[in-house]
Amino acid sequence: MLLYLVAIALGAALGLLAEPAAPVLQELIEPLLMLLLFATFLAVPLIEVGKAFLDVRFLGTVLCVNFVVMPLVTWGLSRFVVDDQGLFLGVLLVLLTPCIDYVIVFTGLAGGSKARLLAAAPLLMLVQILLLPVYLWLFAGPQALSAIEIAPFVRAFFLLIIVPLIAAGLVQLMAKKFRAGQLIDQVMAAGMVPLMMATLAVVVGSQIVSVGSQTSSLARVVPLYVFFAVIAVVVSKYAGRVTGLDVSATRAVMFSGVTRNSLVVLPMALALPASFELAPLAVVTQTLVELVIMVLMVRLVPRLVP
């Protein structure tokens, strides 16, 4: 955990001291996420993913937490910034969309079921694509809905899930017969921690300055994101207990309930009209808050669900 906190601190320092580097760091986020997820998927035998996809109880729990309970929590929290269109829509965009990428990595670090969460990723993406417009219409009205584009979801699903998953499957098959496949497996396993550190550093470094320029406005959403995470942890732990999930599955539900699709919805927020200018920064702020929370959860979740 200390290494990940150091990576966050180094990323913040780099972003603040070398401000022109922010666009370069922004471009590095996607390739690093793809490598990180490739390494993660490589460590999960594909047969386990197939079995996990049949775990209806886990899938039902994850879907219920993310698309029934947490949207109600999001509606309540968003009322505190309803007076500012940008903050309001930014909060809704990011909190209504559960993460499908690095949540799998953090789940594995905390002893949660990576295979189950990987199997749930296609469902999480599909359902949020279908329900996000519905929730935005209910919570923010037709004006906000008309400004949203869904294309970034499809692109992110292809690049961050499909491509790394296929690559990992091919390497797993190759490793059964060829030394080269085994070598790739070993290298990626050894590179998991450095890749996670690099991802944390570039995400923070690329966004810290833009957030700092609107500190006074964005300070309003920080406690909302913290409360969201705390509520999600409690709700997810209780949901896992009620549905009779085992320890690793409950931990996976907890991470899924907390972690949001901020890096995917950011392009959507950036494409909004000028009247929603704070929406992208509200999304970025959630990313920064969440990364710290995720690192802490890696240590805390095993204690909460031993």
DAURPE-V471020 format. One record per pair of residues at least 12 apart in sequence whose ideal C-beta (glycine too) atoms are under 10 Angstrom apart, sorted by sequence separation. I is the first residue (numbers start at 0). GAP is how many residues later the second one is. D is the distance in Angstrom with one decimal. If there is no record, write none. Layout:
I	GAP	D
I	GAP	D
This chain:
77	12	9.6
78	12	9.9
103	12	9.8
104	12	9.9
132	12	5.7
135	12	6.4
170	12	9.9
171	12	9.8
237	12	9.6
239	12	8.7
267	12	9.0
268	12	8.5
77	13	5.0
103	13	5.1
131	13	9.1
132	13	9.9
170	13	5.2
171	13	7.7
236	13	6.5
239	13	5.1
265	13	9.6
266	13	9.0
268	13	7.6
269	13	8.7
10	14	7.9
76	14	6.9
77	14	5.6
102	14	6.7
103	14	5.6
169	14	9.9
170	14	6.4
235	14	7.4
236	14	9.1
238	14	6.2
239	14	7.3
264	14	9.4
265	14	6.3
268	14	4.8
269	14	9.9
76	15	9.6
102	15	10.0
132	15	7.0
235	15	8.9
237	15	10.0
238	15	9.0
264	15	9.3
265	15	10.0
267	15	8.5
268	15	8.5
103	16	9.4
131	16	7.5
167	16	9.7
235	16	9.0
236	16	8.1
266	16	9.7
73	17	7.4
74	17	8.4
77	17	7.5
99	17	8.9
102	17	9.9
103	17	7.3
132	17	7.8
166	17	9.5
167	17	9.3
170	17	8.1
235	17	4.6
236	17	6.0
239	17	9.8
265	17	5.1
73	18	6.6
76	18	7.1
77	18	9.3
98	18	9.5
99	18	9.3
102	18	8.8
131	18	7.8
234	18	9.2
235	18	4.1
238	18	8.0
264	18	5.9
265	18	6.8
234	19	9.0
235	19	8.1
263	19	9.7
73	20	9.1
74	20	9.4
99	20	8.6
100	20	8.2
129	20	9.7
167	20	8.7
233	20	9.2
235	20	7.3
236	20	9.0
261	20	9.8
262	20	8.8
265	20	9.7
70	21	9.4
73	21	4.2
74	21	9.2
99	21	4.5
102	21	9.2
128	21	5.9
131	21	8.2
231	21	9.6
232	21	5.6
235	21	3.9
261	21	5.4
262	21	9.6
264	21	9.3
265	21	7.8
72	22	7.9
73	22	5.7
97	22	9.2
98	22	9.1
99	22	8.3
127	22	9.8
231	22	7.4
232	22	9.2
234	22	6.2
235	22	7.4
260	22	9.6
261	22	7.4
264	22	10.0
73	23	9.9
97	23	9.5
99	23	9.6
231	23	9.3
233	23	9.3
234	23	9.8
259	23	8.9
261	23	9.2
70	24	8.2
99	24	5.4
128	24	5.2
231	24	8.7
232	24	7.1
261	24	5.2
262	24	6.8
69	25	7.3
70	25	5.9
98	25	8.1
99	25	5.3
127	25	7.2
128	25	7.7
231	25	3.9
232	25	6.2
261	25	4.2
69	26	8.0
97	26	5.2
230	26	8.7
231	26	4.4
259	26	6.2
261	26	9.2
96	27	8.9
97	27	8.9
125	27	9.3
230	27	9.2
231	27	8.7
259	27	8.3
261	27	9.6
69	28	7.8
96	28	9.2
99	28	8.5
124	28	6.5
128	28	8.7
228	28	8.7
229	28	8.9
231	28	9.5
261	28	6.7
66	29	8.8
97	29	8.7
98	29	10.0
124	29	8.6
227	29	9.4
228	29	4.8
261	29	9.4
65	30	9.1
97	30	6.4
227	30	7.8
228	30	8.8
259	30	6.4
65	31	8.9
66	31	8.0
96	31	4.9
124	31	8.1
125	31	8.7
228	31	9.4
258	31	6.5
65	32	4.3
95	32	7.2
96	32	9.2
124	32	4.9
227	32	8.4
257	32	7.4
258	32	9.8
64	33	8.6
65	33	9.6
123	33	9.7
224	33	9.9
96	34	9.3
258	34	8.6
62	35	9.3
95	35	7.7
96	35	6.3
121	35	7.7
124	35	9.7
224	35	8.7
257	35	6.7
258	35	6.6
61	36	8.1
95	36	5.8
120	36	8.1
124	36	7.4
257	36	7.6
123	37	10.0
224	37	9.9
95	38	9.7
96	38	9.6
258	38	8.9
92	39	7.9
95	39	5.2
120	39	9.1
121	39	7.3
254	39	7.7
257	39	6.8
91	40	8.9
94	40	9.8
95	40	7.5
120	40	5.5
121	40	9.1
120	41	9.9
92	42	9.9
254	42	6.8
91	43	7.3
92	43	7.9
95	43	8.2
117	43	8.3
121	43	9.8
253	43	7.5
254	43	9.2
257	43	9.4
91	44	6.3
120	44	8.8
250	46	9.2
253	46	9.7
254	46	7.2
88	47	7.9
91	47	5.7
92	47	9.5
117	47	7.7
253	47	5.7
90	48	9.8
91	48	5.9
90	49	10.0
251	49	9.7
88	50	9.4
117	50	9.9
250	50	5.3
253	50	7.6
87	51	8.8
88	51	6.1
92	51	9.1
249	51	9.0
250	51	7.3
253	51	7.1
87	52	6.8
91	52	7.6
252	52	9.5
99	53	9.2
250	53	8.5
61	54	8.2
65	54	9.3
88	54	9.6
249	54	9.1
250	54	5.4
57	55	7.7
61	55	7.8
84	55	8.7
88	55	5.4
92	55	7.8
100	55	7.5
206	55	9.7
246	55	8.8
249	55	5.0
66	56	10.0
87	56	8.3
96	56	8.1
99	56	7.5
100	56	9.4
103	56	10.0
248	56	9.7
58	57	8.1
61	57	9.8
62	57	8.0
65	57	9.8
66	57	8.7
81	57	9.3
99	57	6.9
103	57	9.3
220	57	9.1
224	57	9.2
228	57	9.8
247	57	8.9
54	58	8.9
57	58	5.1
61	58	5.1
65	58	6.6
81	58	8.8
84	58	9.0
88	58	7.9
100	58	9.5
101	58	8.9
219	58	9.8
223	58	9.4
227	58	8.6
246	58	5.6
57	59	8.9
60	59	9.6
84	59	8.1
88	59	8.7
100	59	4.6
202	59	9.1
206	59	8.9
245	59	9.6
246	59	7.3
43	60	8.5
54	60	9.2
58	60	7.5
62	60	6.6
66	60	5.8
70	60	7.9
74	60	8.2
78	60	9.6
99	60	7.0
100	60	7.3
202	60	7.4
217	60	7.5
220	60	9.0
224	60	7.2
228	60	7.9
232	60	9.2
244	60	9.5
39	61	9.3
51	61	7.1
54	61	6.0
57	61	8.4
58	61	5.7
61	61	7.9
62	61	7.7
65	61	7.8
66	61	7.5
70	61	9.8
73	61	7.9
77	61	6.5
99	61	6.2
216	61	6.0
220	61	5.4
223	61	9.7
224	61	5.1
227	61	9.3
228	61	7.2
231	61	9.7
39	62	8.6
42	62	9.9
51	62	9.1
52	62	9.1
57	62	7.3
61	62	7.1
65	62	7.9
77	62	8.3
219	62	9.1
220	62	9.6
223	62	8.9
224	62	9.5
227	62	9.3
36	63	9.6
40	63	8.0
51	63	4.4
52	63	8.7
66	63	9.5
70	63	9.5
74	63	8.1
100	63	9.2
213	63	9.1
217	63	5.8
221	63	6.6
224	63	9.1
225	63	6.6
228	63	9.9
229	63	9.0
36	64	6.0
39	64	5.5
43	64	8.2
50	64	7.5
51	64	4.3
54	64	7.3
58	64	6.3
62	64	6.4
66	64	5.8
70	64	5.6
74	64	5.5
198	64	9.9
213	64	6.6
216	64	7.8
217	64	6.7
220	64	5.7
221	64	9.0
224	64	4.4
225	64	9.7
228	64	4.9
232	64	7.6
236	64	8.9
240	64	9.0
35	65	8.2
36	65	7.5
39	65	5.1
42	65	7.4
47	65	8.9
48	65	9.0
49	65	9.0
50	65	9.1
51	65	8.2
52	65	9.1
53	65	8.4
54	65	8.9
58	65	9.4
61	65	9.9
65	65	9.5
66	65	9.9
73	65	7.7
216	65	8.8
219	65	9.7
220	65	7.3
223	65	9.3
224	65	6.9
227	65	9.6
228	65	9.1
235	65	9.7
239	65	7.3
35	66	6.6
38	66	8.3
39	66	9.9
47	66	8.6
48	66	5.2
51	66	7.1
52	66	4.1
214	66	10.0
217	66	8.6
218	66	8.9
221	66	9.0
222	66	9.5
225	66	9.6
33	67	9.1
36	67	6.9
39	67	9.3
47	67	4.0
48	67	8.6
51	67	3.8
52	67	8.2
70	67	9.0
213	67	5.3
217	67	4.8
221	67	6.0
225	67	7.4
228	67	9.4
232	67	8.4
236	67	6.3
32	68	5.7
35	68	9.3
36	68	7.2
39	68	6.5
46	68	9.1
47	68	8.7
48	68	9.8
50	68	8.3
51	68	7.8
66	68	8.8
70	68	8.3
212	68	8.1
213	68	9.2
216	68	9.7
217	68	9.8
220	68	8.5
224	68	8.1
228	68	8.2
232	68	7.8
235	68	9.9
236	68	6.3
32	69	6.5
35	69	6.0
39	69	9.9
43	69	9.4
45	69	9.1
48	69	5.4
49	69	7.8
52	69	8.7
211	69	9.9
235	69	9.4
31	70	9.8
43	70	5.2
44	70	7.8
47	70	8.7
48	70	5.2
52	70	8.9
209	70	8.0
210	70	6.0
213	70	9.8
214	70	9.6
217	70	9.6
233	70	9.4
29	71	10.0
42	71	7.4
43	71	5.1
47	71	8.6
209	71	6.1
210	71	9.5
213	71	8.8
232	71	7.2
32	72	9.3
42	72	9.9
43	72	9.9
45	72	9.5
48	72	9.6
232	72	9.8
40	73	8.5
43	73	9.6
206	73	9.6
210	73	5.6
39	74	6.5
40	74	9.8
43	74	6.1
206	74	8.7
209	74	6.3
210	74	5.5
43	75	9.6
209	75	9.5
206	76	9.4
207	76	8.9
210	76	9.1
40	77	6.8
206	77	4.4
210	77	6.4
39	78	8.0
205	78	8.8
206	78	8.4
210	78	10.0
203	80	9.9
206	80	6.4
207	80	7.2
36	81	9.2
202	81	9.1
205	81	9.7
206	81	6.4
108	83	8.9
203	83	8.3
36	84	9.8
107	84	8.8
108	84	9.2
202	84	6.3
203	84	6.2
206	84	10.0
202	85	8.0
104	87	7.8
108	87	8.0
202	87	9.9
203	87	6.7
202	88	6.6
203	88	9.4
104	90	8.7
105	90	8.6
104	91	6.3
199	91	5.9
198	92	9.3
199	92	9.6
101	94	8.0
104	94	8.5
199	94	9.0
199	95	7.9
101	97	6.8
100	98	9.8
101	98	9.1
195	99	9.6
101	101	9.1
3	102	9.5
159	103	8.5
159	104	8.0
3	105	8.8
155	105	7.8
155	107	7.5
156	107	8.3
0	108	8.8
152	108	8.0
155	108	4.2
151	109	9.5
154	109	8.5
155	109	9.1
153	110	9.9
155	110	10.0
151	111	9.5
152	111	6.1
155	111	8.5
151	112	5.8
152	112	8.1
154	112	8.2
151	113	7.1
151	114	8.0
152	114	9.5
151	115	4.2
152	115	8.1
48	116	8.3
150	116	8.2
151	116	5.3
147	117	9.3
150	117	8.4
151	117	9.5
148	118	8.1
149	118	7.9
151	118	9.3
45	119	8.3
48	119	9.8
148	119	5.7
151	119	8.3
40	120	8.8
48	120	9.3
147	120	6.0
150	120	9.1
43	121	9.5
146	121	9.0
147	121	9.2
36	122	9.5
37	122	9.9
41	122	8.6
45	122	7.7
146	122	9.9
148	122	5.6
32	123	9.1
36	123	5.9
40	123	5.5
41	123	9.8
44	123	9.9
45	123	5.3
147	123	8.4
148	123	9.2
35	124	9.4
36	124	7.3
39	124	7.9
40	124	5.3
43	124	7.8
44	124	9.8
146	124	8.0
147	124	7.8
29	125	9.6
33	125	6.3
37	125	8.2
38	125	8.5
39	125	9.9
40	125	9.2
41	125	8.3
42	125	8.5
46	125	9.6
146	125	5.2
29	126	8.6
32	126	8.4
33	126	6.3
36	126	8.9
37	126	4.0
40	126	7.9
41	126	4.4
45	126	6.3
94	126	9.8
146	126	5.9
32	127	5.7
33	127	9.8
36	127	4.3
37	127	8.4
40	127	3.7
41	127	9.0
44	127	7.0
45	127	8.9
86	127	9.8
93	127	9.3
145	127	9.8
30	128	9.4
35	128	8.5
36	128	8.0
37	128	9.7
39	128	8.2
40	128	7.9
43	128	9.2
85	128	9.5
89	128	9.3
143	128	8.8
146	128	8.8
29	129	6.6
33	129	6.5
34	129	8.0
37	129	5.5
38	129	8.3
41	129	6.0
42	129	9.8
90	129	9.5
94	129	8.2
115	129	9.2
131	129	9.6
146	129	6.9
29	130	7.7
33	130	5.5
36	130	9.5
37	130	5.7
40	130	9.3
41	130	6.8
86	130	7.0
90	130	5.9
94	130	7.8
115	130	9.9
142	130	9.7
32	131	8.7
36	131	8.5
40	131	8.9
85	131	8.4
86	131	7.8
89	131	7.4
93	131	8.3
116	131	9.9
34	132	9.9
112	132	9.2
115	132	7.7
116	132	9.1
119	132	8.2
123	132	7.4
142	132	9.3
143	132	8.1
146	132	9.2
33	133	8.8
37	133	8.3
41	133	8.9
83	133	7.4
86	133	6.5
87	133	9.6
90	133	6.4
94	133	5.9
112	133	8.2
114	133	9.2
115	133	5.8
119	133	9.4
127	133	7.1
131	133	8.7
142	133	10.0
86	134	5.9
90	134	8.2
93	134	9.5
97	134	9.7
112	134	9.0
113	134	8.9
116	134	9.6
117	134	9.7
111	135	8.5
112	135	4.1
115	135	10.0
116	135	4.7
120	135	9.6
143	135	9.5
80	136	9.5
83	136	7.8
110	136	7.6
111	136	5.5
112	136	5.2
115	136	5.4
116	136	8.7
119	136	7.2
124	136	8.5
127	136	9.2
131	136	9.3
82	137	9.7
83	137	9.4
86	137	9.2
90	137	9.0
94	137	9.5
110	137	6.3
111	137	7.7
112	137	9.1
114	137	9.1
115	137	8.8
123	137	8.6
127	137	9.4
109	138	9.4
111	138	8.0
112	138	7.3
113	138	7.7
116	138	7.3
41	139	9.9
80	139	5.8
111	139	3.4
112	139	4.6
116	139	6.2
124	139	8.8
79	140	7.2
80	140	6.3
107	140	9.7
110	140	6.1
111	140	4.0
112	140	9.2
115	140	9.5
79	141	8.5
106	141	8.8
109	141	5.6
110	141	9.6
111	141	8.3
41	142	7.8
42	142	8.4
109	142	8.9
111	142	7.5
112	142	9.9
116	142	9.9
41	143	5.9
77	143	9.6
79	143	8.5
80	143	7.2
107	143	9.7
111	143	5.9
76	144	9.0
79	144	6.2
106	144	6.7
107	144	9.2
109	144	8.4
111	144	9.0
38	145	9.9
41	145	9.9
42	145	7.9
78	145	9.8
106	145	5.1
109	145	6.9
37	146	9.5
38	146	9.4
41	146	5.2
42	146	6.4
76	146	9.2
77	146	7.8
106	146	9.4
108	146	9.4
40	147	9.6
41	147	7.4
76	147	4.6
79	147	9.6
106	147	8.6
107	147	9.4
38	148	9.0
39	148	9.0
75	148	9.7
76	148	8.5
103	148	8.8
106	148	4.4
38	149	4.1
42	149	7.7
102	149	8.7
105	149	5.7
106	149	7.6
37	150	6.7
38	150	7.0
41	150	9.4
73	150	9.2
76	150	6.3
104	150	9.6
38	151	9.3
75	151	9.4
76	151	6.0
103	151	8.5
35	152	9.5
38	152	6.2
39	152	7.4
75	152	9.8
102	152	5.3
103	152	9.3
105	152	9.2
106	152	8.6
34	153	8.0
38	153	5.1
101	153	9.9
102	153	6.0
105	153	7.0
38	154	9.9
72	154	8.4
73	154	7.1
76	154	8.6
102	154	9.7
35	155	9.0
38	155	9.9
39	155	9.2
72	155	6.4
75	155	9.3
102	155	8.2
103	155	9.4
34	156	7.9
35	156	7.6
38	156	6.0
39	156	9.5
98	156	8.4
99	156	9.2
102	156	4.0
34	157	9.9
37	157	9.1
38	157	9.0
73	157	9.9
97	157	9.9
98	157	7.2
101	157	7.5
102	157	8.8
35	158	9.8
36	158	9.4
69	158	7.7
72	158	5.3
97	158	5.8
98	158	10.0
100	158	9.0
102	158	9.0
35	159	4.6
72	159	7.5
97	159	7.6
98	159	8.6
99	159	9.2
34	160	5.7
35	160	6.3
97	160	9.1
98	160	3.9
100	160	7.9
69	161	7.9
97	161	6.9
98	161	5.6
99	161	6.4
101	161	8.2
32	162	9.2
35	162	8.3
36	162	9.8
68	162	8.8
69	162	6.1
72	162	7.6
97	162	6.5
98	162	5.1
100	162	7.1
31	163	6.6
34	163	8.7
35	163	5.5
68	163	8.6
71	163	10.0
96	163	6.0
97	163	6.3
98	163	7.7
100	163	7.7
31	164	9.2
34	164	8.6
95	164	8.3
96	164	3.9
98	164	8.4
99	164	7.5
69	165	7.1
94	165	6.1
95	165	8.9
96	165	8.1
98	165	8.2
31	166	5.6
32	166	6.2
65	166	9.0
68	166	5.3
69	166	9.0
93	166	5.1
94	166	9.7
31	167	4.6
64	167	7.5
68	167	8.8
92	167	9.2
93	167	7.3
94	167	9.5
96	167	6.9
30	168	9.8
31	168	9.5
92	168	8.9
93	168	5.2
96	168	5.5
28	169	10.0
31	169	9.2
32	169	9.5
68	169	9.6
92	169	8.9
93	169	9.9
95	169	8.7
27	170	8.0
28	170	7.3
31	170	6.2
32	170	8.9
64	170	6.1
65	170	9.3
68	170	7.6
93	170	9.5
94	170	9.7
27	171	8.8
30	171	9.6
31	171	8.6
63	171	9.7
64	171	5.4
67	171	10.0
92	171	9.8
93	171	5.6
96	171	9.3
29	172	10.0
89	172	9.9
92	172	4.7
93	172	8.5
27	173	9.4
28	173	5.6
64	173	9.5
91	173	9.8
92	173	8.9
27	174	4.7
28	174	5.8
61	174	8.8
64	174	5.3
93	174	9.8
26	175	9.0
27	175	9.2
60	175	8.3
63	175	6.7
64	175	9.0
89	175	8.8
92	175	6.4
93	175	8.0
24	176	8.1
25	176	7.9
28	176	9.8
89	176	9.7
92	176	5.8
24	177	4.5
25	177	8.9
27	177	9.2
28	177	6.6
61	177	8.8
23	178	8.8
24	178	8.0
27	178	7.8
28	178	9.4
60	178	5.3
61	178	9.8
63	178	9.9
64	178	10.0
24	179	8.8
25	179	9.0
26	179	8.5
59	179	9.7
60	179	6.5
63	179	8.5
88	179	9.9
89	179	5.9
92	179	8.9
21	180	9.8
24	180	4.6
25	180	4.2
88	180	7.7
20	181	9.6
23	181	9.3
24	181	3.8
25	181	8.0
60	181	8.4
23	182	8.2
24	182	8.6
57	182	9.0
60	182	4.8
89	182	8.8
21	183	7.0
22	183	7.7
24	183	9.7
56	183	10.0
59	183	7.3
60	183	9.5
61	183	9.7
85	183	8.9
88	183	7.0
92	183	9.7
20	184	7.0
21	184	5.1
25	184	9.9
60	184	6.3
72	184	9.7
105	184	9.9
109	184	9.2
20	185	8.3
21	185	7.7
57	185	8.0
93	185	9.2
105	185	9.5
108	185	8.9
111	185	9.8
6	186	9.5
10	186	9.1
14	186	9.1
18	186	9.9
21	186	8.2
56	186	5.6
69	186	9.8
73	186	9.8
85	186	8.0
88	186	9.6
89	186	7.6
92	186	6.8
96	186	9.9
108	186	9.1
111	186	9.8
6	187	9.3
9	187	8.4
10	187	9.1
13	187	6.9
14	187	9.2
17	187	8.1
21	187	5.9
56	187	7.1
57	187	6.1
61	187	9.1
65	187	9.1
69	187	6.2
84	187	9.4
88	187	5.4
89	187	9.9
91	187	9.1
92	187	9.4
94	187	9.8
102	187	9.7
105	187	9.8
106	187	9.7
109	187	6.4
110	187	9.2
9	188	10.0
10	188	9.4
12	188	9.4
13	188	8.7
14	188	9.8
16	188	9.6
20	188	9.7
21	188	7.5
56	188	6.8
57	188	9.2
60	188	7.9
64	188	6.1
68	188	8.1
69	188	9.2
84	188	9.6
85	188	9.5
87	188	8.7
89	188	6.4
90	188	8.7
93	188	7.0
94	188	9.8
101	188	9.7
105	188	4.9
108	188	9.1
109	188	4.8
3	189	8.5
6	189	7.6
7	189	9.0
10	189	6.2
11	189	8.7
14	189	6.5
15	189	8.5
18	189	9.3
19	189	9.9
60	189	8.6
63	189	9.5
64	189	8.9
85	189	7.6
86	189	9.2
88	189	8.7
89	189	3.7
92	189	8.1
93	189	4.8
101	189	9.0
104	189	9.1
105	189	8.2
108	189	4.7
109	189	8.0
111	189	7.3
2	190	6.5
6	190	3.8
9	190	8.8
10	190	3.5
13	190	8.4
14	190	3.8
18	190	5.3
54	190	9.1
57	190	9.9
61	190	7.6
65	190	6.4
69	190	9.4
84	190	6.0
85	190	4.6
87	190	9.0
88	190	4.8
89	190	6.9
91	190	9.3
92	190	6.2
93	190	9.2
106	190	9.4
107	190	9.6
108	190	9.5
109	190	8.5
110	190	7.9
111	190	9.0
2	191	9.1
5	191	7.6
6	191	7.4
8	191	9.7
9	191	5.4
10	191	6.5
12	191	9.3
13	191	4.4
14	191	6.6
17	191	9.7
18	191	9.9
57	191	5.0
60	191	9.4
61	191	5.6
64	191	7.0
65	191	6.5
84	191	5.7
85	191	5.4
86	191	5.2
87	191	8.3
89	191	7.1
90	191	5.7
93	191	8.9
94	191	7.4
98	191	8.5
102	191	8.1
105	191	7.0
106	191	9.3
109	191	4.6
110	191	5.5
3	192	6.6
6	192	8.2
7	192	5.3
8	192	8.9
10	192	6.9
11	192	5.2
12	192	8.1
13	192	9.3
14	192	7.2
15	192	6.0
56	192	8.3
57	192	9.3
60	192	5.5
64	192	4.7
83	192	9.6
84	192	9.0
85	192	3.0
86	192	7.4
89	192	2.7
90	192	8.6
93	192	4.6
101	192	7.9
105	192	6.2
108	192	9.5
109	192	5.8
2	193	8.4
3	193	6.4
6	193	4.3
7	193	7.2
10	193	3.4
11	193	6.9
14	193	3.8
15	193	6.6
18	193	9.9
62	193	9.7
64	193	9.9
65	193	10.0
84	193	8.0
85	193	4.6
88	193	7.9
89	193	5.2
92	193	9.3
93	193	8.1
104	193	9.9
108	193	9.8
109	193	10.0
111	193	8.8
2	194	5.9
5	194	9.3
6	194	4.7
9	194	8.4
10	194	3.9
13	194	8.6
14	194	5.5
54	194	7.6
57	194	7.5
61	194	5.3
65	194	9.7
83	194	6.5
84	194	8.0
85	194	8.3
86	194	8.5
87	194	8.4
88	194	9.5
89	194	8.7
90	194	9.5
106	194	8.9
109	194	9.8
110	194	8.9
3	195	9.8
4	195	8.9
5	195	9.0
6	195	9.4
7	195	8.8
8	195	8.4
9	195	7.9
10	195	8.1
11	195	9.5
12	195	8.9
14	195	9.1
57	195	7.4
60	195	9.3
61	195	8.0
83	195	9.6
85	195	7.7
86	195	5.1
89	195	8.1
90	195	7.8
98	195	9.5
105	195	9.2
109	195	9.1
110	195	9.8
3	196	5.9
6	196	9.7
7	196	5.3
10	196	9.0
11	196	5.0
14	196	9.4
15	196	7.5
60	196	9.6
85	196	6.7
89	196	7.9
93	196	8.9
2	197	9.4
3	197	9.6
6	197	8.0
7	197	9.4
10	197	7.3
11	197	9.7
14	197	8.7
51	197	9.2
80	197	9.3
6	198	9.8
83	198	9.0
86	198	9.4
7	200	9.8
11	200	9.6
51	200	9.6
80	201	8.1
32	230	7.2
29	233	8.1
28	234	6.5
28	237	9.5
25	240	9.5
28	258	10.0
11	276	8.5
10	277	9.6
7	280	8.4
10	280	9.1
7	283	6.1
6	284	9.3
7	284	6.6
4	286	9.8
3	287	8.3
4	287	7.9
7	287	7.1
3	288	9.3
6	288	8.9
3	290	8.3
4	290	5.9
3	291	4.5
4	291	8.9
2	292	9.4
3	292	9.6
1	293	9.3
0	294	5.7
3	294	7.5
0	295	7.6
0	296	9.7
0	297	5.7
1	297	9.9
0	298	5.1
0	299	9.8
